[in-house]
Amino acid sequence: MRKWTRRLAALLVICICGCDAHRGPTQSDEEALPAARLVAKRDVYVARHRGEEIFRIEARKWRDGRRGAIAITYDAPWGINKVFSLATDAAIAHGLRMDVEIVSAKLQHPSRFPIVDRMRRELLPNGVGVFGHGHEHVDHDALSYGQAYDSFKLNFDLMEKWGLNPRAYAYPRNAGRLGRTQMANRKAGFICARGGTREPGEYYLCRGGVREPYHWYNLPSVIMGKEGDIPDHKSLEPILRRTLDLEAWVILMYHSIGYPDGWAYYPYIEFWRDLQFIKKEDFWSGNLDAIAAYIQERNALDIRIVPYFGDDIPREYIIIVRDGLDNDVFNEPLTLDLTFRPELNVQKVFIDPPIDEQTTFPVIDGELRLQMVPDERQYSLVLDSGDSD
């Protein structure tokens, strides 16, 4: 950390922190797989001068202050058959996020080499992400720790080589129930892994004050489709409403959208209705890996605020937003709401270096919303009341 200049006041620290390949899992491995946690801290950081609050920063639970979060995942070999593009095209048309599977062995066949390039061109820029689904589509719980690790690691490495930014995983056949399988997945480099559940009470992740899922490496999801539990939109809608009521995160697992001959067939018109409902309600529609990274960043968040010297209320501050995590992996912007003391009549804020190429931010009714990556960068923040030259 840089040395503060002599003009800086004593530091105001508002610091609340979160949270050989074939060897068998150890106790330290188990400790690295967190269980559910209730809120142990408030995500509010306050800047004061002579004991009086100047402004506060609140890290919102979900991006843009949404009431709930949703991840739409699609276990389908996109690009192999045109029918699998129906769902991704629909998600893109609604401006919603979605993810599709990568079973890496299937993409090593010469006739399928162009699919990866199409994914990079047609899917990723339009909000459709990917998740690892094994090198082969097999039951990883039936494998040894080393065999499961080899499959996960090869899947991860090939996705990385292909420029697909691997972070999230989903178990074929929901077979990630064993601790050794989950630990092998984590060791391979994934930050989360999705399973499936038949227990409706498990659908709602991070409900209310819960900070993170019970297990990052066996995330429950709603099993959609004919062979699943939810055959149509009418069955799904109460789950989506309940998610919002609980301010929770729900993961949907689809197969065979608009493909009657596939497993867990789900009619295209029902999927369209799902998307319309999600679009109009107060959901953060995020990719599976993005939501997982956001939660972990917020849990580890630490904001430091340093005012400049002076007897008068400081108008200039140094702010550092950090989480101590690997910035190459955990690089999701957090939604930070700033609320200023009304008497200051703050009209705008100047920030340097720029955030998304913007340096001047209007303050509306004493409030300002920023999207900032907690990457340990130092920012200068200047409050302007509009009456200074």
ABEGO torsion letter per residue (X at the ends): XBBBBAABBBBBBBBBBBXXAABBBBAAAAAABBBBBBBABBBBBBBBBGGBBABBBBBBABBGGBABBBBBBBBBBBGABAAAAAAAAAAAAAGBBBBBBBBAAAAABAAAAAAAAAAAAAAAAAGBBBBBAEABBBBAAABBAAAAAAAAAAAAAAAAAAGAGBABBBBBGGBAABAAAAAAAAAAGBABBBBBBABAAAABBGBEABABBABAABBBBBBBEAABABABAAAAAAAAAAAAAAGBBBBBBBBGBGBAABBGBBBAAAAAAAAAAAAABBBBBBBAAAAAAAAAAAAABBBBBBBBBEABBBABBBBBBBAGBBAAABABBBBBBBBBBAAAGBABBBBOBBBGGBABBBBBGGBBBBBBBBAGBBBBBBBBAGABX
